[in-house]
Amino acid sequence: YVKSLAKQLGPKGIRVNAVAPGPIWTPLQVSGGATMEKLQKFGGQTPLGRPGQPAELGSIYVQLAAADASYANGQVYGAAGGSGQP
């Protein structure tokens, strides 16, 4: 979807990129009804052995919004603790 939109909208000067995060710890994990056992294991399967924090994604969004990323188009940026793109 991202690559297709990037090809269609690129000639109009519109860039399309995506961020594909892996397990990120947010309040939704606690309030979403997950069991304590599941919460304790959340993100443990990544090579880093832990879930990511929302702040660890921020720099990706900032880079995509920066003027020096003006040639990035049709890309999917993975942030999954070393697991590759989800």
N, C-alpha and C positions, 0 to 999 in steps of 0.2 A: 504494500500500500504506500509506504513512504517513498520507495524508489519510483513508483509509478507517478505519484503526485509531484515528486521532484522533477521528473522529466516533463510533465505537463505544465508546471508552473514556473520552472526555471527561466524560460524565455521571457516571462513577464517580470523577472527580477525577484520572484518569491522563492525563498529557500525552504525546503521541508526536510527536517531531521527528526530523529526520535531518540529517546533515552529508554533503555530497557533494563530496569533494575532487577536484581535478584531479591533475596529476602532482606527487607528493610524493616527495622524495628520502629513501630509507630504505636500510638495508643490503641489503634484498632486491634492489635494482637490480643491485648488484655480484655478489651470490651467486646470482642467479637465472638465470645463463647468458646474459645479454645481451652482445652484441658491444661492443667499445670504441667503434665508430662510433655505435651506438645509444645508448650511455651518454653520449657527448659531445653528442648532439642532444636528450637527454631533457629535456623541459620547455621547450625552445627555441621551440616553436610558440605559447606563451602570449604575450599582449601585454606581460607583464613580462620575457619572454625567458629565463626560468629556471624550474626546478622550485621548488616550495615546500619549506619545512622543516617537520618535524613540530611544532616549537614554534610555528609560525605558525597552527596549527589549535587550539592549546590554549585560546585565549581564547574561541573559539566554544563549546566544551564547557563552559567555566566559566560563560559567560553563560547557557547553557541550564539549568544546574544551579542558578543563582542564584534567590533568591526573587523578585527583581524581573522575572523572565522568566515569571512564573506565567500570563500570558495568551498566551504563545506556544504554539500547539498546531497540529499538522498542517503544519508548515513544513519546507521543505528548504533548508538553508543551504549555498550554494555557496561554495567557496574554490578557485578555479581560475586564479588569476593574471590575471583579467580576461577569461577565455574564456567566462564564463557558467557555468551549471550543466552538468556533464557528463551 
